[in-house]
Amino acid sequence: MFSKEIFAARLLALRKERGIAQQALAEHLGVSFHQVSKMETGQRGASLEVACALADYFDVSLDYLVGRSDNPER
C-alpha cells in the first residue's frame, strides 16, 4: 500500500543525500518548486508519471520510493 509519509521521507532523504536542490529537482521533473516541497512534507502525493520519474532519477525502485519495499533495488 502507498504511504504518503514514507514517500515524503524517502524523497527528502534521497534528494539531500545527493545534494540536489528542490528547484533543480523540480526543473528536471517539469513541476513547480512548490510541488516538490509539498511532496517532501507529505502535503501532497505524486502522479504516477512524477513518481516513476523520481524513481528513475534516483535509481531506486518505485516500490521502495512509495513504501512497498525497504529494498531500494526492488
N, C-alpha and C positions, 0 to 999 in steps of 0.2 A: 504494500500500500504506500502511496505517496505521503511523505511527511514534509510539510512546508517548513517546519523548524529545522529538520536535518538538512533539507535542501539549502536553506538560508545559511546555516553554519558551515556547510561544506563549500558552498560557493565563496563565502567570505574567506575561509581558510585557504582555499586554492588560489584565490586572487592575491592574497597577502603573501603566501609562500613564494609566489613567482614575482612579487614586486610590481604588480600591474595596477595602474591607477584605474579607478572606476570609469573615468572619462575615456581612457584608452580602450577598455573592455567594451564600453557602450558603443564606441565608434566601430570596433571590429564586428560587433553583433548587429549594427544598424538600428540600435534602440537608443533611447534617451538615457542620460546620466541618472535621471530620477528613477527610471525603471530599474536600473542595476541597483541603485541604493535601496529601493523598496523590496527587491528580491532578497537582498542581503539581510534585511531586517525582518523578513517574514511578513511584510505587509501585503505582498502580492506574490503569486506564483509566476511561472513562465509558460509561454505557449510551448507546444511540442517542438516547434521549429527552433525556438530560442534554447530550450533545454538540450536538444540534440546538438546545436551549435556550441553550447557551453561544454558539453561532454567531449566533443571533438577538439575544441580549443585547448582544454586542459588535459586531453588524452586520458580520460577516465571513462568508465562505462556509465551509461545513462542510469542503470540500476544503482550504482554507487552514488551518483550525484543526487538522486531523489530518495535515497534511504532504503532501497530494497535489498542492498547488499553492503557489507562492510569491506569488500574487496574492490579496490579501485579498478582492477583489471576485468572484472566480470559482474 
